[in-house]
Amino acid sequence: MKKTPIHKSTKMAAEYRFDYKKAKPNRFAEKMKDSPVIVVLDSDVAKVFKSGEEVNKALRALISAMPVKKTKAITK
């Protein structure tokens, strides 16, 4: 495998050059598969919704009102 040459125009600090050969799989990925996603609401939105249940109810209503997208079947 060839190494990508570092051009003089690339002035990236050494700590930002990532060596992908040393990368490992995320050991927490399996544990996080079914965990909830954390979202930070803007302050004006948070004033309207006082709980996560209210936000979920509003989002589910919005989702049910959205038109269904037709997806193309992927064939191999």
BAZADREN-740269 format. One record per atom (N, C-alpha, C): atom name; chain; x, y, z. Coordinates in nm, 2 decimals, decimal comma, m for minus. Layout:
N
+----+---+--------+--------+--------+
:  a : c :     xx :     yy :     zz :
+----+---+--------+--------+--------+
: CA : A :      X :      Y :      Z :
...
+----+---+--------+--------+--------+
//
This chain:
76
+----+---+--------+--------+--------+
:  a : c :     xx :     yy :     zz :
+----+---+--------+--------+--------+
:  N : A :   0,08 :  m0,12 :   0,00 :
: CA : A :   0,00 :   0,00 :   0,00 :
:  C : A :   0,09 :   0,12 :   0,00 :
:  N : A :   0,06 :   0,22 :  m0,09 :
: CA : A :   0,14 :   0,34 :  m0,10 :
:  C : A :   0,10 :   0,44 :   0,00 :
:  N : A :   0,20 :   0,51 :   0,05 :
: CA : A :   0,17 :   0,62 :   0,14 :
:  C : A :   0,14 :   0,74 :   0,06 :
:  N : A :   0,04 :   0,81 :   0,11 :
: CA : A :   0,00 :   0,94 :   0,04 :
:  C : A :   0,10 :   1,04 :   0,08 :
:  N : A :   0,16 :   1,11 :  m0,03 :
: CA : A :   0,26 :   1,21 :   0,00 :
:  C : A :   0,20 :   1,33 :   0,07 :
:  N : A :   0,27 :   1,39 :   0,16 :
: CA : A :   0,23 :   1,51 :   0,23 :
:  C : A :   0,29 :   1,63 :   0,15 :
:  N : A :   0,20 :   1,71 :   0,09 :
: CA : A :   0,25 :   1,82 :   0,01 :
:  C : A :   0,29 :   1,93 :   0,10 :
:  N : A :   0,37 :   2,02 :   0,05 :
: CA : A :   0,41 :   2,14 :   0,13 :
:  C : A :   0,29 :   2,23 :   0,16 :
:  N : A :   0,19 :   2,23 :   0,07 :
: CA : A :   0,08 :   2,31 :   0,10 :
:  C : A :  m0,01 :   2,26 :   0,21 :
:  N : A :   0,01 :   2,14 :   0,25 :
: CA : A :  m0,07 :   2,08 :   0,37 :
:  C : A :   0,01 :   2,12 :   0,49 :
:  N : A :  m0,04 :   2,21 :   0,57 :
: CA : A :   0,02 :   2,25 :   0,69 :
:  C : A :  m0,06 :   2,20 :   0,81 :
:  N : A :  m0,09 :   2,08 :   0,82 :
: CA : A :  m0,17 :   2,02 :   0,92 :
:  C : A :  m0,08 :   1,98 :   1,03 :
:  N : A :  m0,12 :   2,01 :   1,16 :
: CA : A :  m0,04 :   1,97 :   1,27 :
:  C : A :  m0,03 :   1,82 :   1,28 :
:  N : A :   0,07 :   1,77 :   1,34 :
: CA : A :   0,09 :   1,63 :   1,35 :
:  C : A :  m0,02 :   1,56 :   1,43 :
:  N : A :  m0,08 :   1,62 :   1,53 :
: CA : A :  m0,18 :   1,56 :   1,61 :
:  C : A :  m0,31 :   1,54 :   1,53 :
:  N : A :  m0,33 :   1,61 :   1,41 :
: CA : A :  m0,44 :   1,59 :   1,33 :
:  C : A :  m0,42 :   1,49 :   1,22 :
:  N : A :  m0,30 :   1,44 :   1,20 :
: CA : A :  m0,28 :   1,33 :   1,10 :
:  C : A :  m0,31 :   1,20 :   1,16 :
:  N : A :  m0,42 :   1,14 :   1,12 :
: CA : A :  m0,46 :   1,01 :   1,18 :
:  C : A :  m0,41 :   0,89 :   1,11 :
:  N : A :  m0,35 :   0,80 :   1,18 :
: CA : A :  m0,29 :   0,68 :   1,12 :
:  C : A :  m0,40 :   0,57 :   1,13 :
:  N : A :  m0,47 :   0,55 :   1,01 :
: CA : A :  m0,58 :   0,45 :   1,01 :
:  C : A :  m0,54 :   0,31 :   1,03 :
:  N : A :  m0,41 :   0,28 :   1,02 :
: CA : A :  m0,36 :   0,14 :   1,04 :
:  C : A :  m0,38 :   0,10 :   1,19 :
:  N : A :  m0,38 :   0,20 :   1,27 :
: CA : A :  m0,40 :   0,17 :   1,42 :
:  C : A :  m0,54 :   0,18 :   1,46 :
:  N : A :  m0,64 :   0,20 :   1,37 :
: CA : A :  m0,78 :   0,22 :   1,41 :
:  C : A :  m0,84 :   0,08 :   1,46 :
:  N : A :  m0,93 :   0,09 :   1,55 :
: CA : A :  m0,99 :  m0,03 :   1,60 :
:  C : A :  m1,14 :  m0,01 :   1,60 :
:  N : A :  m1,22 :  m0,12 :   1,59 :
: CA : A :  m1,37 :  m0,10 :   1,59 :
:  C : A :  m1,42 :  m0,04 :   1,72 :
:  N : A :  m1,53 :   0,03 :   1,71 :
: CA : A :  m1,59 :   0,09 :   1,83 :
:  C : A :  m1,64 :  m0,02 :   1,92 :
:  N : A :  m1,58 :  m0,03 :   2,03 :
: CA : A :  m1,62 :  m0,14 :   2,13 :
:  C : A :  m1,75 :  m0,11 :   2,19 :
:  N : A :  m1,80 :   0,01 :   2,18 :
: CA : A :  m1,93 :   0,05 :   2,25 :
:  C : A :  m2,05 :   0,04 :   2,15 :
:  N : A :  m2,02 :   0,02 :   2,02 :
: CA : A :  m2,13 :   0,03 :   1,92 :
:  C : A :  m2,24 :  m0,07 :   1,95 :
:  N : A :  m2,21 :  m0,19 :   1,99 :
: CA : A :  m2,32 :  m0,29 :   2,01 :
:  C : A :  m2,41 :  m0,24 :   2,13 :
:  N : A :  m2,35 :  m0,19 :   2,23 :
: CA : A :  m2,42 :  m0,14 :   2,35 :
:  C : A :  m2,51 :  m0,02 :   2,31 :
:  N : A :  m2,47 :   0,06 :   2,22 :
: CA : A :  m2,54 :   0,18 :   2,19 :
:  C : A :  m2,65 :   0,16 :   2,08 :
:  N : A :  m2,66 :   0,04 :   2,02 :
: CA : A :  m2,74 :   0,02 :   1,91 :
:  C : A :  m2,89 :   0,06 :   1,93 :
:  N : A :  m2,94 :   0,02 :   2,05 :
: CA : A :  m3,08 :   0,05 :   2,08 :
:  C : A :  m3,10 :   0,17 :   2,18 :
:  N : A :  m3,00 :   0,24 :   2,20 :
: CA : A :  m3,01 :   0,35 :   2,30 :
:  C : A :  m3,07 :   0,47 :   2,24 :
:  N : A :  m3,13 :   0,56 :   2,32 :
: CA : A :  m3,19 :   0,68 :   2,26 :
:  C : A :  m3,09 :   0,78 :   2,21 :
:  N : A :  m3,14 :   0,86 :   2,12 :
: CA : A :  m3,05 :   0,97 :   2,07 :
:  C : A :  m3,08 :   1,10 :   2,15 :
:  N : A :  m2,98 :   1,16 :   2,19 :
: CA : A :  m2,99 :   1,28 :   2,27 :
:  C : A :  m2,99 :   1,40 :   2,18 :
:  N : A :  m3,09 :   1,49 :   2,19 :
: CA : A :  m3,10 :   1,61 :   2,11 :
:  C : A :  m3,11 :   1,73 :   2,20 :
:  N : A :  m3,03 :   1,83 :   2,17 :
: CA : A :  m3,04 :   1,96 :   2,24 :
:  C : A :  m3,13 :   2,05 :   2,17 :
:  N : A :  m3,24 :   2,10 :   2,24 :
: CA : A :  m3,34 :   2,19 :   2,18 :
:  C : A :  m3,29 :   2,33 :   2,20 :
:  N : A :  m3,32 :   2,42 :   2,10 :
: CA : A :  m3,30 :   2,56 :   2,12 :
:  C : A :  m3,39 :   2,61 :   2,23 :
:  N : A :  m3,35 :   2,72 :   2,29 :
: CA : A :  m3,42 :   2,77 :   2,41 :
:  C : A :  m3,57 :   2,81 :   2,37 :
:  N : A :  m3,59 :   2,86 :   2,25 :
: CA : A :  m3,73 :   2,90 :   2,22 :
:  C : A :  m3,82 :   2,78 :   2,20 :
:  N : A :  m3,76 :   2,67 :   2,15 :
: CA : A :  m3,84 :   2,54 :   2,14 :
:  C : A :  m3,86 :   2,48 :   2,27 :
:  N : A :  m3,76 :   2,48 :   2,36 :
: CA : A :  m3,77 :   2,42 :   2,49 :
:  C : A :  m3,87 :   2,49 :   2,58 :
:  N : A :  m3,90 :   2,62 :   2,55 :
: CA : A :  m4,01 :   2,69 :   2,63 :
:  C : A :  m4,14 :   2,64 :   2,59 :
:  N : A :  m4,16 :   2,58 :   2,47 :
: CA : A :  m4,29 :   2,53 :   2,43 :
:  C : A :  m4,31 :   2,39 :   2,48 :
:  N : A :  m4,20 :   2,31 :   2,47 :
: CA : A :  m4,21 :   2,17 :   2,51 :
:  C : A :  m4,15 :   2,15 :   2,65 :
:  N : A :  m4,22 :   2,10 :   2,74 :
: CA : A :  m4,17 :   2,09 :   2,88 :
:  C : A :  m4,12 :   1,95 :   2,91 :
:  N : A :  m4,14 :   1,85 :   2,82 :
: CA : A :  m4,09 :   1,72 :   2,85 :
:  C : A :  m4,06 :   1,65 :   2,72 :
:  N : A :  m3,98 :   1,54 :   2,73 :
: CA : A :  m3,95 :   1,46 :   2,61 :
:  C : A :  m4,07 :   1,40 :   2,55 :
:  N : A :  m4,17 :   1,36 :   2,63 :
: CA : A :  m4,29 :   1,30 :   2,58 :
:  C : A :  m4,36 :   1,40 :   2,49 :
:  N : A :  m4,37 :   1,53 :   2,53 :
: CA : A :  m4,43 :   1,63 :   2,44 :
:  C : A :  m4,36 :   1,64 :   2,31 :
:  N : A :  m4,23 :   1,64 :   2,31 :
: CA : A :  m4,15 :   1,65 :   2,19 :
:  C : A :  m4,18 :   1,53 :   2,10 :
:  N : A :  m4,17 :   1,41 :   2,16 :
: CA : A :  m4,20 :   1,29 :   2,08 :
:  C : A :  m4,34 :   1,29 :   2,02 :
:  N : A :  m4,44 :   1,33 :   2,10 :
: CA : A :  m4,57 :   1,34 :   2,05 :
:  C : A :  m4,58 :   1,43 :   1,93 :
:  N : A :  m4,52 :   1,55 :   1,94 :
: CA : A :  m4,53 :   1,65 :   1,83 :
:  C : A :  m4,45 :   1,59 :   1,70 :
:  N : A :  m4,34 :   1,53 :   1,73 :
: CA : A :  m4,26 :   1,48 :   1,61 :
:  C : A :  m4,34 :   1,36 :   1,55 :
:  N : A :  m4,40 :   1,28 :   1,62 :
: CA : A :  m4,48 :   1,17 :   1,56 :
:  C : A :  m4,59 :   1,22 :   1,48 :
:  N : A :  m4,66 :   1,33 :   1,53 :
: CA : A :  m4,77 :   1,39 :   1,45 :
:  C : A :  m4,72 :   1,44 :   1,32 :
:  N : A :  m4,60 :   1,51 :   1,33 :
: CA : A :  m4,54 :   1,56 :   1,21 :
:  C : A :  m4,50 :   1,45 :   1,11 :
:  N : A :  m4,45 :   1,34 :   1,16 :
: CA : A :  m4,41 :   1,23 :   1,08 :
:  C : A :  m4,53 :   1,17 :   1,01 :
:  N : A :  m4,64 :   1,16 :   1,08 :
: CA : A :  m4,76 :   1,10 :   1,02 :
:  C : A :  m4,82 :   1,18 :   0,92 :
:  N : A :  m4,79 :   1,32 :   0,92 :
: CA : A :  m4,85 :   1,41 :   0,82 :
:  C : A :  m4,76 :   1,42 :   0,70 :
:  N : A :  m4,64 :   1,37 :   0,71 :
: CA : A :  m4,55 :   1,38 :   0,60 :
:  C : A :  m4,58 :   1,28 :   0,49 :
:  N : A :  m4,57 :   1,32 :   0,36 :
: CA : A :  m4,59 :   1,22 :   0,25 :
:  C : A :  m4,49 :   1,11 :   0,25 :
:  N : A :  m4,54 :   0,99 :   0,21 :
: CA : A :  m4,45 :   0,87 :   0,21 :
:  C : A :  m4,36 :   0,88 :   0,09 :
:  N : A :  m4,23 :   0,87 :   0,11 :
: CA : A :  m4,13 :   0,87 :   0,00 :
:  C : A :  m4,12 :   0,73 :  m0,06 :
:  N : A :  m4,13 :   0,72 :  m0,19 :
: CA : A :  m4,11 :   0,60 :  m0,25 :
:  C : A :  m3,96 :   0,58 :  m0,27 :
:  N : A :  m3,91 :   0,46 :  m0,23 :
: CA : A :  m3,76 :   0,43 :  m0,25 :
:  C : A :  m3,74 :   0,34 :  m0,37 :
:  N : A :  m3,63 :   0,35 :  m0,43 :
: CA : A :  m3,60 :   0,26 :  m0,54 :
:  C : A :  m3,54 :   0,13 :  m0,49 :
:  N : A :  m3,58 :   0,02 :  m0,55 :
: CA : A :  m3,53 :  m0,10 :  m0,50 :
:  C : A :  m3,39 :  m0,12 :  m0,56 :
:  N : A :  m3,30 :  m0,16 :  m0,47 :
: CA : A :  m3,16 :  m0,18 :  m0,51 :
:  C : A :  m3,14 :  m0,32 :  m0,55 :
:  N : A :  m3,10 :  m0,34 :  m0,67 :
: CA : A :  m3,07 :  m0,48 :  m0,72 :
:  C : A :  m2,93 :  m0,50 :  m0,75 :
:  N : A :  m2,88 :  m0,61 :  m0,72 :
: CA : A :  m2,74 :  m0,64 :  m0,74 :
:  C : A :  m2,72 :  m0,73 :  m0,86 :
+----+---+--------+--------+--------+
//
